[in-house]
């Protein structure tokens, strides 16, 4: 193995480790969270929850329905009448800034902290706040 190859591999390892450490420590575990729900790019509903919340509810629109579960401070889509079902396969989310998207229903479910919408690098405020 050449010296250049060792530098490239070392740089890639350091970059990977940096990303892993950032993802691990950058997202704080907030005591109280808010689930912000958007349908068709419009604010639909806000649900406050914490680690003790166990709740299941339906989101319905003219595009279809999604069944959402909040359990032990985590959120997932349990069921949907969309044809892809990729929103169900995303599983649980639990960090501020995490989101689940159902493209056929134009549904976005995003976790925020204490009523403050967490704008990330991907979504620069693309949703209408209420």
N, C-alpha and C positions, 0 to 999 in steps of 0.2 A: 504494500500500500504506500502510495506516495505521500509526501508531506502535505501537499495541497488537499488531497483527499481527507486527511486527518483534520485539517482546519475546517473543511466543509462539514464533515460529520460533527465535529465539536460545536460549530456555530448552530447547526440544526438542532442538536441536543439542548443547547442553552436556550434557544428560542422556544422549543417545545416545553421545556421546564418552566420558562417564564410565563407562558400562556396558561399552563396548568396551575401554577401558583396564583396568578391573577384571578382566574375563575374560582379558585378555592377561597381566597380571602377577600376579594373585592365585593362580593355579594354578602352583605350582612344578613343575619337572621333576625328580621324585625319581629317584634312582639305582636303588633297589630298590622294586618295587611288589608288591602282593599282589592277586590276583584272588579276590574272595569271591563264591561262588556260592550262591544260595538257591533252593530249589524248594518251592513251596506254603508260603511264608513260614517255612521251616525251613532252617537251615544245612545245606548239602550238601557243599561242598568248598572248599578254599583252595589256590591255586596261586601260588607265588612266581615272579616273573619280572623281567627287566631288559631293557635294550636289545639284548642279545645272544641272547635266548631265541627259539627257533623251535620251536613245539610245536602239535600239533593233537590234540584229544581230544573224546570224546563225553560228553554228559550225558543220561542216560536216566532216565525215571520212568514211572509208570503213565499219565501224560498224554501222553507222546511223547518224542522225542529231538531234541537240538540238537548240531550239530558246531561246536566253538569253535576258533578259530585265534589263537595268540599269535605275533606276528611283529614283530621289531625294536622291542619295547617297546610295541606296540599290540595291541588285542584286537578281534575281530569274530566274529560268528556266520556261519559259512560256509554252513551248510545246516540245514534243519529240516523235520520232517514236519507242521508246523502249517499250517493253511489260509490264514492271512493273509500270512505271510512278511515282515511288517513288521520283525521283528527282524533279518533278513538285510539289508534295505534301510537300516538304521541305519548301516552301514559300520563303520569303525574308531573306537575310543575310545582315548585315551592319557593323559588327565589324572586325577589322584587326585580321586575324587568322581564321575567319569563312570560311567554305567551303560547297559546294554542290557536291555530287558525283552521277554520273549515272553509275552504275556498268555494265549494258549490253553494254554501249558504251565506257567503260573504260575512262570516262571523269571526271576530277576534276577541279572545279572552285573555286579558293581561293583568298581571299582578303588579300593584303599586303599593307604596308605603304611606300610611297615614293620610291618604287623600291627595298626596302629591304624585302627579303622573310622572313616572320615570322615563324620560326621553333617552333613548339609546342611540348608538351610532347608525343603526339601520333605519329606525323610525325617527325622523327629525320632526316630530309633531304632526304627523300625517293624519291624525284622527281629531275630530271635533270634540272639544271638551264641553261639558254641560255647565 
